[in-house]
Amino acid sequence: MATFLLVSFAVAVGVVVMNFGRAQVEEAAECSLNTDLKLAQIGGTEQLCYDATAQKLLFTVENGVNIKVEGLVVNIIGTNKAETMELNDAVMVLAGTYVGTINYDSSVNGAIRQVKITPKVTLYEQELFCPEQSVVVEKVKEC
């Protein structure tokens, strides 16, 4: 009987310690997989530009082969104001590509100083944003 109690106690303590450890690891890790998100290149030119006439930011991003991307968050920092857009339709399978268009009024927000495209993934049934895997462009060319 004493052996059964000792084994039960050891199992209970083990379960508590393992759950605590898992919670700490999940809290510390933003994205454990590298999405390898990058701007597409066509003819050696990165596919991100601003069309001042149409007031649109045009971009094409490619996903890596590690994890499916469930969406994107695009931050555009202008000289007067910053804009953030969440693109839930930007779903990319492994090695997939997404062509995006975002309305951006430079007369209100100012000239674009930085564009940051952050992937959104689902890991262990939890939606995660991966800011350390963002694509950042500071010199946006005209289309």
Secondary structure, 3 states (H helix, E strand, C coil): CHHHHHHHHHHHHHHHHHHHHHHHHHHHCCCCCCCCCEECEECCEECEEEECCCCEEEEEEECCCCCCEEEEEEEEEECCCEEEEEECCCCECCCCEEEEEEECCHHHHCCEEEEEEEEEEEECCEEEECHHHCEEECCCEEC
